[in-house]
């Protein structure tokens, strides 16, 4: 994986590059860990891009995560719910994302996962994880949070998709 979106953003935004690099070196944020990659790999649902069937993990390995933050966050939220982990999709604005693919005004989405009494944020575009305060420090300004029930109410087509997801629940 080449982190195409993240690298292009960092090359065009030097201050953001410095901030992200500092936060990674201070371990305020981290790359996706093995546990998260194992969860992502459990999703065996065929997702079509340009008529080609892809697995969820392919979006990251083929650098197809650019401009698809909302779709990937919703996919991950549904997947986590299937394996019993509560999360919320977070709609936000980050000024650093203005003009990037799919984000003319800086709109962005990430995920908040609540597990073992802890809240961890996951950004599928930057391929990073961290605390809510670290994501705030990165400039992610929350507009609204969506739990699975709200997503189903506002997007009823997701119910059938969710019911038909193919998940390897045991990670084998």
C-alpha positions, 0 to 999 in steps of 0.5 A: 500500500502506498498511502496515495491520498495521504501522501498527496495531501501531505505533499501539498499541505506542509503544516499538516504534514509536520503536524501528522508526522509529529503526532505519529512519532509521538504515538498520538495517532498510529497506523492501522494495527493488525487487529483492525486489518484482521477485522477489515479482512473479515468482510468478504462482501463483493463491492463493485468499482468500475464493474470489478468486484473488490473486497473491502481490504482492496480499497486500501491495498489498491489505493482506492480510498481517496474520495470514498471516506463516507462509503468506507466508514459506513462499510466499516461501521456495518462490518463492526456491528456484524461482529458485535462492536459498537461504532458511530460514523462521524461527519466532519469538516477539516480545512486541510481536505478542501479541494481533495477528491470528493471534498470541495469544501473540506467535508470528511468522514471518520469512525468512532469505535467504542470498545472496552470502555475506550473510544478510538477514531479511525480515518479510512482516508489517512489510514490512521487511528487515534483518540477523539482529541487527537483527531480534533488536533488534526482539524477534524471538526465534528458536524454530526454522528450517526449510529447504525439505526440512524444510518438505516433510517436515513438510508433504508437501502443499507438494511438489505445490504447489511443483511446480505453482507458476507462476514467471516466472523471468526477471522479464519 
